[in-house]
Amino acid sequence: MKISPLRIILLAALAGVPACREKGPATAAQPTKLYAFAEPSLPLRDQAGETGKEIAVIAFGETVTIENASGKEENLGGKKGFWAKTQYQGKSGYVFTGYLSPVPLPQANCKNLLDYARGAFTAEGTETRAYDDPENKGPYRWTQKFAGNIIAEGYGSINNGAMTLVLPAKDTEIGFHICKRCTAFFRSLTYASFQKQNESIKECGGRTKLGGCLTIWAIETSVGENGLTVKCGPESI
């Protein structure tokens, strides 16, 4: 799949690295669609910069069409990005790319990571299974591939348990929002509280405990060479 220059710049902004080493402003001209993940909304401004007049608000998960991104990289609220000329619901303005996702965000009725992936991406075949006890069809590990090198994996049974999803993104907050909206236990969790709890979550193997550890709830987001890895859901022990 050919990646447009604009997408390269915006993905670089999401990754927190410069799109190129050349001096001068970064520019791009081919339109592309991205998704707002600021809570509760992302402002559309009449000019680039925080001083621009707010002309619309872009709700979480809404699609915007980016016409071009230019200027120096900035850091707003801990996010690195550029101001981009944008079309949204017939209005033209500017948004900050640090709060734009290259992948769709979950709908309100999302059940789990696999449910999200099936609704957002094109599946490549059916899931594959590896049984712990092939003769009795006992618990199994499963893998489901989607277009764009997106992979969903899990253990226990399809549609249940903690799942892992690898996505073409470079921002752990995107993964957090996907987990939050696709795992009922995390619906009230904020990204700030998740960050604050992160050390204790790591001590518990990437999980939080509930009910004396009869059930543990996993939530992990990390960025590596393959992109953004997201893990969330319940695991019984």
Secondary structure, 3 states (H helix, E strand, C coil): CCCCHHHHHHHHHHHCCCCCCCCCCCCCCCCEEEEECCCCEEEEECCCCCCCCEEEEEECCCEEEEEEEEEEEEEECCEEEEEEEEEECCEEEEEEHHHEECCCCCCCCCCCHHHHHHHHCCECCCCEEEECCCCCCCCEEEEEEECCCEEEEEEECCCCCCEEEEECCCCHHHHHHHHHHHCHHHCCCCHHHHHHHHHHHHHCCCEEEECCCCEEEEEEEEEECCEEEEEEEEEEC
